[in-house]
């Protein structure tokens, strides 16, 4: 966090309309203040988050099968019990994700229990397939409005602020390993990457 805040503290905060989020501070660096190199460094941290099991396991492809992976699973494998979330991505064609991932406002403290949050559990859109994808592939996806829900970097940060399933990644409970860094640090990195012009390693 010190890395990002150190960079941010020497810039003037712009976009006052986005100065305050509900759960995190959404304060983009001043336009032109983040170099391409610094943007790539911010992206490398973003990739650590997007490729982490807490995020990638539900960012799967058109087979609609969530994954189980991470330190407690050994080799990555499809979600147990032959779960398929269907084209709806919420399981309405088979068994809804909410059958086990029920609405819950309290923390998830029981090891191996189905994670639950205070909103409906679901897979990410198929356009946001991240599981097993490289840094370059996810970078190009996340900056593509046709595959990121039409969002710019401020709107991606706002989405991170308001989507409680995403918040769970940093406090998963039940002895699960959380996503790296923190939600605020991740938001800061998204903002720095966007202000730098969304650089990806495959850019010419």
PyMOL commands that place a pseudoatom at each C-alpha (Angstrom):
pseudoatom trace, name=CA, resn=UNK, resi=1, chain=A, elem=C, hetatm=0, pos=[0.000, 0.000, 0.000]
pseudoatom trace, name=CA, resn=UNK, resi=2, chain=A, elem=C, hetatm=0, pos=[2.860, 2.342, 0.772]
pseudoatom trace, name=CA, resn=UNK, resi=3, chain=A, elem=C, hetatm=0, pos=[4.039, 1.998, -2.827]
pseudoatom trace, name=CA, resn=UNK, resi=4, chain=A, elem=C, hetatm=0, pos=[0.775, 3.227, -4.253]
pseudoatom trace, name=CA, resn=UNK, resi=5, chain=A, elem=C, hetatm=0, pos=[0.024, 5.852, -1.669]
pseudoatom trace, name=CA, resn=UNK, resi=6, chain=A, elem=C, hetatm=0, pos=[3.575, 7.133, -2.048]
pseudoatom trace, name=CA, resn=UNK, resi=7, chain=A, elem=C, hetatm=0, pos=[2.909, 7.690, -5.727]
pseudoatom trace, name=CA, resn=UNK, resi=8, chain=A, elem=C, hetatm=0, pos=[-0.505, 9.170, -5.124]
pseudoatom trace, name=CA, resn=UNK, resi=9, chain=A, elem=C, hetatm=0, pos=[0.585, 11.629, -2.451]
pseudoatom trace, name=CA, resn=UNK, resi=10, chain=A, elem=C, hetatm=0, pos=[2.715, 13.583, -4.897]
pseudoatom trace, name=CA, resn=UNK, resi=11, chain=A, elem=C, hetatm=0, pos=[-0.152, 14.074, -7.292]
pseudoatom trace, name=CA, resn=UNK, resi=12, chain=A, elem=C, hetatm=0, pos=[-3.177, 16.282, -7.191]
pseudoatom trace, name=CA, resn=UNK, resi=13, chain=A, elem=C, hetatm=0, pos=[-6.404, 14.355, -6.850]
pseudoatom trace, name=CA, resn=UNK, resi=14, chain=A, elem=C, hetatm=0, pos=[-8.644, 14.854, -9.848]
pseudoatom trace, name=CA, resn=UNK, resi=15, chain=A, elem=C, hetatm=0, pos=[-12.194, 13.841, -10.680]
pseudoatom trace, name=CA, resn=UNK, resi=16, chain=A, elem=C, hetatm=0, pos=[-13.744, 15.244, -7.511]
pseudoatom trace, name=CA, resn=UNK, resi=17, chain=A, elem=C, hetatm=0, pos=[-17.055, 13.577, -8.373]
pseudoatom trace, name=CA, resn=UNK, resi=18, chain=A, elem=C, hetatm=0, pos=[-15.355, 10.243, -7.657]
pseudoatom trace, name=CA, resn=UNK, resi=19, chain=A, elem=C, hetatm=0, pos=[-13.501, 11.432, -4.559]
pseudoatom trace, name=CA, resn=UNK, resi=20, chain=A, elem=C, hetatm=0, pos=[-15.506, 9.288, -2.164]
pseudoatom trace, name=CA, resn=UNK, resi=21, chain=A, elem=C, hetatm=0, pos=[-16.642, 5.713, -2.531]
pseudoatom trace, name=CA, resn=UNK, resi=22, chain=A, elem=C, hetatm=0, pos=[-18.970, 3.894, -0.185]
pseudoatom trace, name=CA, resn=UNK, resi=23, chain=A, elem=C, hetatm=0, pos=[-16.307, 1.568, 1.189]
pseudoatom trace, name=CA, resn=UNK, resi=24, chain=A, elem=C, hetatm=0, pos=[-13.051, 2.793, -0.299]
pseudoatom trace, name=CA, resn=UNK, resi=25, chain=A, elem=C, hetatm=0, pos=[-11.606, 6.096, -1.430]
pseudoatom trace, name=CA, resn=UNK, resi=26, chain=A, elem=C, hetatm=0, pos=[-11.802, 6.475, -5.194]
pseudoatom trace, name=CA, resn=UNK, resi=27, chain=A, elem=C, hetatm=0, pos=[-9.205, 9.144, -5.893]
pseudoatom trace, name=CA, resn=UNK, resi=28, chain=A, elem=C, hetatm=0, pos=[-7.523, 8.826, -9.298]
pseudoatom trace, name=CA, resn=UNK, resi=29, chain=A, elem=C, hetatm=0, pos=[-4.082, 10.383, -9.704]
pseudoatom trace, name=CA, resn=UNK, resi=30, chain=A, elem=C, hetatm=0, pos=[-3.952, 13.509, -11.833]
pseudoatom trace, name=CA, resn=UNK, resi=31, chain=A, elem=C, hetatm=0, pos=[-4.116, 12.855, -15.567]
pseudoatom trace, name=CA, resn=UNK, resi=32, chain=A, elem=C, hetatm=0, pos=[-0.582, 12.543, -16.965]
pseudoatom trace, name=CA, resn=UNK, resi=33, chain=A, elem=C, hetatm=0, pos=[0.999, 11.930, -13.566]
pseudoatom trace, name=CA, resn=UNK, resi=34, chain=A, elem=C, hetatm=0, pos=[1.463, 8.149, -13.920]
pseudoatom trace, name=CA, resn=UNK, resi=35, chain=A, elem=C, hetatm=0, pos=[4.128, 6.922, -16.337]
pseudoatom trace, name=CA, resn=UNK, resi=36, chain=A, elem=C, hetatm=0, pos=[3.658, 3.893, -18.557]
pseudoatom trace, name=CA, resn=UNK, resi=37, chain=A, elem=C, hetatm=0, pos=[6.201, 2.001, -16.465]
pseudoatom trace, name=CA, resn=UNK, resi=38, chain=A, elem=C, hetatm=0, pos=[4.395, 2.855, -13.238]
pseudoatom trace, name=CA, resn=UNK, resi=39, chain=A, elem=C, hetatm=0, pos=[1.157, 1.843, -14.939]
pseudoatom trace, name=CA, resn=UNK, resi=40, chain=A, elem=C, hetatm=0, pos=[2.620, -1.530, -15.879]
pseudoatom trace, name=CA, resn=UNK, resi=41, chain=A, elem=C, hetatm=0, pos=[3.823, -2.009, -12.306]
pseudoatom trace, name=CA, resn=UNK, resi=42, chain=A, elem=C, hetatm=0, pos=[0.314, -1.217, -11.045]
pseudoatom trace, name=CA, resn=UNK, resi=43, chain=A, elem=C, hetatm=0, pos=[-1.069, -3.688, -13.578]
pseudoatom trace, name=CA, resn=UNK, resi=44, chain=A, elem=C, hetatm=0, pos=[1.284, -6.441, -12.360]
pseudoatom trace, name=CA, resn=UNK, resi=45, chain=A, elem=C, hetatm=0, pos=[-0.312, -6.109, -8.923]
pseudoatom trace, name=CA, resn=UNK, resi=46, chain=A, elem=C, hetatm=0, pos=[-3.786, -6.025, -10.458]
pseudoatom trace, name=CA, resn=UNK, resi=47, chain=A, elem=C, hetatm=0, pos=[-2.945, -9.285, -12.228]
pseudoatom trace, name=CA, resn=UNK, resi=48, chain=A, elem=C, hetatm=0, pos=[-1.904, -10.868, -8.933]
pseudoatom trace, name=CA, resn=UNK, resi=49, chain=A, elem=C, hetatm=0, pos=[-5.434, -10.171, -7.743]
pseudoatom trace, name=CA, resn=UNK, resi=50, chain=A, elem=C, hetatm=0, pos=[-7.343, -11.118, -10.897]
pseudoatom trace, name=CA, resn=UNK, resi=51, chain=A, elem=C, hetatm=0, pos=[-5.470, -14.415, -11.257]
pseudoatom trace, name=CA, resn=UNK, resi=52, chain=A, elem=C, hetatm=0, pos=[-5.816, -15.327, -7.577]
pseudoatom trace, name=CA, resn=UNK, resi=53, chain=A, elem=C, hetatm=0, pos=[-8.190, -18.200, -6.761]
pseudoatom trace, name=CA, resn=UNK, resi=54, chain=A, elem=C, hetatm=0, pos=[-10.474, -15.897, -4.766]
pseudoatom trace, name=CA, resn=UNK, resi=55, chain=A, elem=C, hetatm=0, pos=[-11.214, -14.049, -8.022]
pseudoatom trace, name=CA, resn=UNK, resi=56, chain=A, elem=C, hetatm=0, pos=[-10.387, -16.397, -10.894]
pseudoatom trace, name=CA, resn=UNK, resi=57, chain=A, elem=C, hetatm=0, pos=[-12.380, -19.403, -9.648]
pseudoatom trace, name=CA, resn=UNK, resi=58, chain=A, elem=C, hetatm=0, pos=[-15.635, -17.679, -10.638]
pseudoatom trace, name=CA, resn=UNK, resi=59, chain=A, elem=C, hetatm=0, pos=[-14.249, -15.944, -13.756]
pseudoatom trace, name=CA, resn=UNK, resi=60, chain=A, elem=C, hetatm=0, pos=[-14.618, -19.015, -15.949]
pseudoatom trace, name=CA, resn=UNK, resi=61, chain=A, elem=C, hetatm=0, pos=[-15.504, -19.615, -19.558]
pseudoatom trace, name=CA, resn=UNK, resi=62, chain=A, elem=C, hetatm=0, pos=[-18.529, -20.661, -21.544]
pseudoatom trace, name=CA, resn=UNK, resi=63, chain=A, elem=C, hetatm=0, pos=[-18.752, -24.086, -19.906]
pseudoatom trace, name=CA, resn=UNK, resi=64, chain=A, elem=C, hetatm=0, pos=[-20.130, -22.199, -16.879]
pseudoatom trace, name=CA, resn=UNK, resi=65, chain=A, elem=C, hetatm=0, pos=[-18.293, -24.501, -14.453]
pseudoatom trace, name=CA, resn=UNK, resi=66, chain=A, elem=C, hetatm=0, pos=[-16.739, -22.711, -11.455]
pseudoatom trace, name=CA, resn=UNK, resi=67, chain=A, elem=C, hetatm=0, pos=[-13.355, -23.954, -10.287]
pseudoatom trace, name=CA, resn=UNK, resi=68, chain=A, elem=C, hetatm=0, pos=[-11.812, -24.988, -7.022]
pseudoatom trace, name=CA, resn=UNK, resi=69, chain=A, elem=C, hetatm=0, pos=[-8.161, -24.001, -6.747]
pseudoatom trace, name=CA, resn=UNK, resi=70, chain=A, elem=C, hetatm=0, pos=[-5.793, -22.536, -4.204]
pseudoatom trace, name=CA, resn=UNK, resi=71, chain=A, elem=C, hetatm=0, pos=[-3.552, -23.662, -1.368]
pseudoatom trace, name=CA, resn=UNK, resi=72, chain=A, elem=C, hetatm=0, pos=[-6.151, -25.977, 0.191]
pseudoatom trace, name=CA, resn=UNK, resi=73, chain=A, elem=C, hetatm=0, pos=[-7.105, -27.751, -3.046]
pseudoatom trace, name=CA, resn=UNK, resi=74, chain=A, elem=C, hetatm=0, pos=[-3.860, -29.106, -4.484]
pseudoatom trace, name=CA, resn=UNK, resi=75, chain=A, elem=C, hetatm=0, pos=[-4.420, -29.322, -8.229]
pseudoatom trace, name=CA, resn=UNK, resi=76, chain=A, elem=C, hetatm=0, pos=[-7.111, -27.069, -9.643]
pseudoatom trace, name=CA, resn=UNK, resi=77, chain=A, elem=C, hetatm=0, pos=[-10.316, -28.917, -10.415]
pseudoatom trace, name=CA, resn=UNK, resi=78, chain=A, elem=C, hetatm=0, pos=[-13.921, -28.150, -11.290]
pseudoatom trace, name=CA, resn=UNK, resi=79, chain=A, elem=C, hetatm=0, pos=[-16.251, -27.234, -8.450]
pseudoatom trace, name=CA, resn=UNK, resi=80, chain=A, elem=C, hetatm=0, pos=[-17.403, -30.384, -6.690]
pseudoatom trace, name=CA, resn=UNK, resi=81, chain=A, elem=C, hetatm=0, pos=[-20.906, -31.866, -6.956]
pseudoatom trace, name=CA, resn=UNK, resi=82, chain=A, elem=C, hetatm=0, pos=[-20.913, -31.410, -10.758]
pseudoatom trace, name=CA, resn=UNK, resi=83, chain=A, elem=C, hetatm=0, pos=[-21.958, -27.792, -10.353]
pseudoatom trace, name=CA, resn=UNK, resi=84, chain=A, elem=C, hetatm=0, pos=[-22.775, -25.944, -13.572]
pseudoatom trace, name=CA, resn=UNK, resi=85, chain=A, elem=C, hetatm=0, pos=[-24.048, -22.380, -13.291]
pseudoatom trace, name=CA, resn=UNK, resi=86, chain=A, elem=C, hetatm=0, pos=[-25.687, -22.549, -16.720]
pseudoatom trace, name=CA, resn=UNK, resi=87, chain=A, elem=C, hetatm=0, pos=[-25.999, -19.783, -19.261]
pseudoatom trace, name=CA, resn=UNK, resi=88, chain=A, elem=C, hetatm=0, pos=[-27.675, -17.670, -16.563]
pseudoatom trace, name=CA, resn=UNK, resi=89, chain=A, elem=C, hetatm=0, pos=[-24.377, -17.836, -14.614]
pseudoatom trace, name=CA, resn=UNK, resi=90, chain=A, elem=C, hetatm=0, pos=[-26.481, -18.114, -11.422]
pseudoatom trace, name=CA, resn=UNK, resi=91, chain=A, elem=C, hetatm=0, pos=[-27.485, -21.767, -11.845]
pseudoatom trace, name=CA, resn=UNK, resi=92, chain=A, elem=C, hetatm=0, pos=[-31.169, -21.229, -12.563]
pseudoatom trace, name=CA, resn=UNK, resi=93, chain=A, elem=C, hetatm=0, pos=[-31.086, -24.019, -15.186]
pseudoatom trace, name=CA, resn=UNK, resi=94, chain=A, elem=C, hetatm=0, pos=[-29.863, -26.576, -12.627]
pseudoatom trace, name=CA, resn=UNK, resi=95, chain=A, elem=C, hetatm=0, pos=[-29.320, -25.625, -8.981]
pseudoatom trace, name=CA, resn=UNK, resi=96, chain=A, elem=C, hetatm=0, pos=[-29.003, -21.955, -8.198]
pseudoatom trace, name=CA, resn=UNK, resi=97, chain=A, elem=C, hetatm=0, pos=[-25.698, -20.845, -6.707]
pseudoatom trace, name=CA, resn=UNK, resi=98, chain=A, elem=C, hetatm=0, pos=[-27.728, -19.320, -3.873]
pseudoatom trace, name=CA, resn=UNK, resi=99, chain=A, elem=C, hetatm=0, pos=[-28.863, -22.798, -2.793]
pseudoatom trace, name=CA, resn=UNK, resi=100, chain=A, elem=C, hetatm=0, pos=[-25.536, -23.081, -0.967]
pseudoatom trace, name=CA, resn=UNK, resi=101, chain=A, elem=C, hetatm=0, pos=[-24.110, -19.573, -1.348]
pseudoatom trace, name=CA, resn=UNK, resi=102, chain=A, elem=C, hetatm=0, pos=[-27.056, -18.051, 0.475]
pseudoatom trace, name=CA, resn=UNK, resi=103, chain=A, elem=C, hetatm=0, pos=[-27.518, -14.393, 1.370]
pseudoatom trace, name=CA, resn=UNK, resi=104, chain=A, elem=C, hetatm=0, pos=[-25.544, -13.730, 4.510]
pseudoatom trace, name=CA, resn=UNK, resi=105, chain=A, elem=C, hetatm=0, pos=[-24.408, -10.518, 6.167]
pseudoatom trace, name=CA, resn=UNK, resi=106, chain=A, elem=C, hetatm=0, pos=[-22.261, -12.175, 8.823]
pseudoatom trace, name=CA, resn=UNK, resi=107, chain=A, elem=C, hetatm=0, pos=[-18.692, -13.347, 8.234]
pseudoatom trace, name=CA, resn=UNK, resi=108, chain=A, elem=C, hetatm=0, pos=[-17.743, -16.765, 6.806]
pseudoatom trace, name=CA, resn=UNK, resi=109, chain=A, elem=C, hetatm=0, pos=[-15.957, -18.372, 9.716]
pseudoatom trace, name=CA, resn=UNK, resi=110, chain=A, elem=C, hetatm=0, pos=[-16.635, -22.093, 9.160]
pseudoatom trace, name=CA, resn=UNK, resi=111, chain=A, elem=C, hetatm=0, pos=[-13.815, -23.853, 7.245]
pseudoatom trace, name=CA, resn=UNK, resi=112, chain=A, elem=C, hetatm=0, pos=[-14.929, -25.504, 3.976]
pseudoatom trace, name=CA, resn=UNK, resi=113, chain=A, elem=C, hetatm=0, pos=[-18.466, -24.130, 4.217]
pseudoatom trace, name=CA, resn=UNK, resi=114, chain=A, elem=C, hetatm=0, pos=[-19.891, -22.519, 1.085]
pseudoatom trace, name=CA, resn=UNK, resi=115, chain=A, elem=C, hetatm=0, pos=[-18.914, -18.830, 1.065]
pseudoatom trace, name=CA, resn=UNK, resi=116, chain=A, elem=C, hetatm=0, pos=[-21.876, -16.495, 1.467]
pseudoatom trace, name=CA, resn=UNK, resi=117, chain=A, elem=C, hetatm=0, pos=[-22.236, -12.749, 1.092]
pseudoatom trace, name=CA, resn=UNK, resi=118, chain=A, elem=C, hetatm=0, pos=[-24.983, -10.149, 1.298]
pseudoatom trace, name=CA, resn=UNK, resi=119, chain=A, elem=C, hetatm=0, pos=[-25.881, -10.387, -2.383]
pseudoatom trace, name=CA, resn=UNK, resi=120, chain=A, elem=C, hetatm=0, pos=[-26.673, -13.125, -4.880]
pseudoatom trace, name=CA, resn=UNK, resi=121, chain=A, elem=C, hetatm=0, pos=[-23.717, -15.361, -5.661]
pseudoatom trace, name=CA, resn=UNK, resi=122, chain=A, elem=C, hetatm=0, pos=[-22.973, -15.830, -9.371]
pseudoatom trace, name=CA, resn=UNK, resi=123, chain=A, elem=C, hetatm=0, pos=[-20.247, -16.305, -11.927]
pseudoatom trace, name=CA, resn=UNK, resi=124, chain=A, elem=C, hetatm=0, pos=[-18.698, -13.308, -13.620]
pseudoatom trace, name=CA, resn=UNK, resi=125, chain=A, elem=C, hetatm=0, pos=[-19.858, -12.720, -17.227]
pseudoatom trace, name=CA, resn=UNK, resi=126, chain=A, elem=C, hetatm=0, pos=[-18.303, -15.120, -19.692]
pseudoatom trace, name=CA, resn=UNK, resi=127, chain=A, elem=C, hetatm=0, pos=[-16.589, -12.170, -21.425]
pseudoatom trace, name=CA, resn=UNK, resi=128, chain=A, elem=C, hetatm=0, pos=[-14.524, -11.802, -18.244]
pseudoatom trace, name=CA, resn=UNK, resi=129, chain=A, elem=C, hetatm=0, pos=[-12.999, -15.279, -18.375]
pseudoatom trace, name=CA, resn=UNK, resi=130, chain=A, elem=C, hetatm=0, pos=[-9.816, -15.049, -16.288]
pseudoatom trace, name=CA, resn=UNK, resi=131, chain=A, elem=C, hetatm=0, pos=[-9.168, -18.561, -15.001]
pseudoatom trace, name=CA, resn=UNK, resi=132, chain=A, elem=C, hetatm=0, pos=[-5.875, -19.813, -16.466]
pseudoatom trace, name=CA, resn=UNK, resi=133, chain=A, elem=C, hetatm=0, pos=[-5.424, -16.682, -18.572]
pseudoatom trace, name=CA, resn=UNK, resi=134, chain=A, elem=C, hetatm=0, pos=[-2.129, -14.808, -18.847]
pseudoatom trace, name=CA, resn=UNK, resi=135, chain=A, elem=C, hetatm=0, pos=[-1.438, -11.292, -17.609]
pseudoatom trace, name=CA, resn=UNK, resi=136, chain=A, elem=C, hetatm=0, pos=[-1.594, -9.971, -21.187]
pseudoatom trace, name=CA, resn=UNK, resi=137, chain=A, elem=C, hetatm=0, pos=[-4.894, -11.696, -21.879]
pseudoatom trace, name=CA, resn=UNK, resi=138, chain=A, elem=C, hetatm=0, pos=[-6.578, -10.348, -18.742]
pseudoatom trace, name=CA, resn=UNK, resi=139, chain=A, elem=C, hetatm=0, pos=[-5.056, -6.883, -19.236]
pseudoatom trace, name=CA, resn=UNK, resi=140, chain=A, elem=C, hetatm=0, pos=[-6.505, -6.642, -22.750]
pseudoatom trace, name=CA, resn=UNK, resi=141, chain=A, elem=C, hetatm=0, pos=[-9.867, -7.933, -21.558]
pseudoatom trace, name=CA, resn=UNK, resi=142, chain=A, elem=C, hetatm=0, pos=[-10.130, -5.501, -18.666]
pseudoatom trace, name=CA, resn=UNK, resi=143, chain=A, elem=C, hetatm=0, pos=[-9.422, -2.441, -20.833]
pseudoatom trace, name=CA, resn=UNK, resi=144, chain=A, elem=C, hetatm=0, pos=[-11.853, -3.501, -23.572]
pseudoatom trace, name=CA, resn=UNK, resi=145, chain=A, elem=C, hetatm=0, pos=[-15.258, -1.808, -23.032]
pseudoatom trace, name=CA, resn=UNK, resi=146, chain=A, elem=C, hetatm=0, pos=[-16.941, -4.578, -25.012]
pseudoatom trace, name=CA, resn=UNK, resi=147, chain=A, elem=C, hetatm=0, pos=[-15.689, -7.136, -22.504]
pseudoatom trace, name=CA, resn=UNK, resi=148, chain=A, elem=C, hetatm=0, pos=[-15.608, -5.149, -19.257]
pseudoatom trace, name=CA, resn=UNK, resi=149, chain=A, elem=C, hetatm=0, pos=[-19.215, -4.012, -19.144]
pseudoatom trace, name=CA, resn=UNK, resi=150, chain=A, elem=C, hetatm=0, pos=[-18.521, -0.718, -20.918]
pseudoatom trace, name=CA, resn=UNK, resi=151, chain=A, elem=C, hetatm=0, pos=[-16.533, 0.636, -17.987]
pseudoatom trace, name=CA, resn=UNK, resi=152, chain=A, elem=C, hetatm=0, pos=[-13.600, 3.021, -17.863]
pseudoatom trace, name=CA, resn=UNK, resi=153, chain=A, elem=C, hetatm=0, pos=[-11.101, 2.749, -15.011]
pseudoatom trace, name=CA, resn=UNK, resi=154, chain=A, elem=C, hetatm=0, pos=[-13.166, 4.954, -12.686]
pseudoatom trace, name=CA, resn=UNK, resi=155, chain=A, elem=C, hetatm=0, pos=[-16.213, 2.780, -13.287]
pseudoatom trace, name=CA, resn=UNK, resi=156, chain=A, elem=C, hetatm=0, pos=[-14.171, -0.382, -12.739]
pseudoatom trace, name=CA, resn=UNK, resi=157, chain=A, elem=C, hetatm=0, pos=[-13.046, 1.066, -9.395]
pseudoatom trace, name=CA, resn=UNK, resi=158, chain=A, elem=C, hetatm=0, pos=[-16.636, 1.980, -8.542]
pseudoatom trace, name=CA, resn=UNK, resi=159, chain=A, elem=C, hetatm=0, pos=[-17.728, -1.559, -9.442]
pseudoatom trace, name=CA, resn=UNK, resi=160, chain=A, elem=C, hetatm=0, pos=[-15.103, -2.906, -7.063]
pseudoatom trace, name=CA, resn=UNK, resi=161, chain=A, elem=C, hetatm=0, pos=[-16.422, -0.628, -4.356]
pseudoatom trace, name=CA, resn=UNK, resi=162, chain=A, elem=C, hetatm=0, pos=[-20.062, -1.628, -4.660]
pseudoatom trace, name=CA, resn=UNK, resi=163, chain=A, elem=C, hetatm=0, pos=[-19.972, -5.365, -5.495]
pseudoatom trace, name=CA, resn=UNK, resi=164, chain=A, elem=C, hetatm=0, pos=[-19.963, -7.210, -2.171]
pseudoatom trace, name=CA, resn=UNK, resi=165, chain=A, elem=C, hetatm=0, pos=[-18.910, -10.520, -3.765]
pseudoatom trace, name=CA, resn=UNK, resi=166, chain=A, elem=C, hetatm=0, pos=[-15.680, -8.776, -4.699]
pseudoatom trace, name=CA, resn=UNK, resi=167, chain=A, elem=C, hetatm=0, pos=[-15.240, -7.505, -1.139]
pseudoatom trace, name=CA, resn=UNK, resi=168, chain=A, elem=C, hetatm=0, pos=[-15.431, -11.112, 0.065]
pseudoatom trace, name=CA, resn=UNK, resi=169, chain=A, elem=C, hetatm=0, pos=[-12.200, -11.903, -1.807]
pseudoatom trace, name=CA, resn=UNK, resi=170, chain=A, elem=C, hetatm=0, pos=[-10.253, -9.919, 0.791]
pseudoatom trace, name=CA, resn=UNK, resi=171, chain=A, elem=C, hetatm=0, pos=[-12.048, -11.381, 3.811]
pseudoatom trace, name=CA, resn=UNK, resi=172, chain=A, elem=C, hetatm=0, pos=[-13.083, -14.881, 2.736]
pseudoatom trace, name=CA, resn=UNK, resi=173, chain=A, elem=C, hetatm=0, pos=[-12.982, -16.407, 6.223]
pseudoatom trace, name=CA, resn=UNK, resi=174, chain=A, elem=C, hetatm=0, pos=[-12.947, -20.121, 6.923]
pseudoatom trace, name=CA, resn=UNK, resi=175, chain=A, elem=C, hetatm=0, pos=[-9.113, -20.305, 6.727]
pseudoatom trace, name=CA, resn=UNK, resi=176, chain=A, elem=C, hetatm=0, pos=[-9.251, -19.409, 3.011]
pseudoatom trace, name=CA, resn=UNK, resi=177, chain=A, elem=C, hetatm=0, pos=[-6.328, -17.396, 1.663]
pseudoatom trace, name=CA, resn=UNK, resi=178, chain=A, elem=C, hetatm=0, pos=[-7.480, -13.846, 0.841]
pseudoatom trace, name=CA, resn=UNK, resi=179, chain=A, elem=C, hetatm=0, pos=[-6.679, -12.071, -2.403]
pseudoatom trace, name=CA, resn=UNK, resi=180, chain=A, elem=C, hetatm=0, pos=[-3.343, -10.194, -2.202]
pseudoatom trace, name=CA, resn=UNK, resi=181, chain=A, elem=C, hetatm=0, pos=[-2.979, -6.595, -1.061]
pseudoatom trace, name=CA, resn=UNK, resi=182, chain=A, elem=C, hetatm=0, pos=[-6.259, -4.985, 0.066]
pseudoatom trace, name=CA, resn=UNK, resi=183, chain=A, elem=C, hetatm=0, pos=[-9.403, -3.739, -1.642]
pseudoatom trace, name=CA, resn=UNK, resi=184, chain=A, elem=C, hetatm=0, pos=[-8.200, -0.129, -1.276]
pseudoatom trace, name=CA, resn=UNK, resi=185, chain=A, elem=C, hetatm=0, pos=[-4.767, -0.983, -2.688]
pseudoatom trace, name=CA, resn=UNK, resi=186, chain=A, elem=C, hetatm=0, pos=[-6.390, -2.842, -5.571]
pseudoatom trace, name=CA, resn=UNK, resi=187, chain=A, elem=C, hetatm=0, pos=[-8.631, 0.135, -6.332]
pseudoatom trace, name=CA, resn=UNK, resi=188, chain=A, elem=C, hetatm=0, pos=[-5.612, 2.433, -6.213]
pseudoatom trace, name=CA, resn=UNK, resi=189, chain=A, elem=C, hetatm=0, pos=[-3.760, 0.198, -8.676]
pseudoatom trace, name=CA, resn=UNK, resi=190, chain=A, elem=C, hetatm=0, pos=[-6.730, 0.127, -11.068]
pseudoatom trace, name=CA, resn=UNK, resi=191, chain=A, elem=C, hetatm=0, pos=[-6.880, 3.927, -10.959]
pseudoatom trace, name=CA, resn=UNK, resi=192, chain=A, elem=C, hetatm=0, pos=[-3.118, 4.315, -11.510]
pseudoatom trace, name=CA, resn=UNK, resi=193, chain=A, elem=C, hetatm=0, pos=[-3.206, 1.825, -14.409]
pseudoatom trace, name=CA, resn=UNK, resi=194, chain=A, elem=C, hetatm=0, pos=[-6.090, 3.699, -16.009]
pseudoatom trace, name=CA, resn=UNK, resi=195, chain=A, elem=C, hetatm=0, pos=[-4.496, 7.110, -15.638]
pseudoatom trace, name=CA, resn=UNK, resi=196, chain=A, elem=C, hetatm=0, pos=[-1.329, 5.677, -17.226]
pseudoatom trace, name=CA, resn=UNK, resi=197, chain=A, elem=C, hetatm=0, pos=[-3.412, 4.818, -20.304]
pseudoatom trace, name=CA, resn=UNK, resi=198, chain=A, elem=C, hetatm=0, pos=[-4.251, 1.147, -19.572]
pseudoatom trace, name=CA, resn=UNK, resi=199, chain=A, elem=C, hetatm=0, pos=[-0.818, -0.172, -20.627]
pseudoatom trace, name=CA, resn=UNK, resi=200, chain=A, elem=C, hetatm=0, pos=[-0.428, -3.888, -21.322]
pseudoatom trace, name=CA, resn=UNK, resi=201, chain=A, elem=C, hetatm=0, pos=[2.832, -5.709, -21.911]
pseudoatom trace, name=CA, resn=UNK, resi=202, chain=A, elem=C, hetatm=0, pos=[1.930, -6.537, -25.521]
pseudoatom trace, name=CA, resn=UNK, resi=203, chain=A, elem=C, hetatm=0, pos=[1.578, -2.866, -26.527]
pseudoatom trace, name=CA, resn=UNK, resi=204, chain=A, elem=C, hetatm=0, pos=[3.972, -1.727, -29.242]
for i in range(1, 204): cmd.bond("trace and resi %d" % i, "trace and resi %d" % (i + 1))
show_as sticks, trace
zoom trace
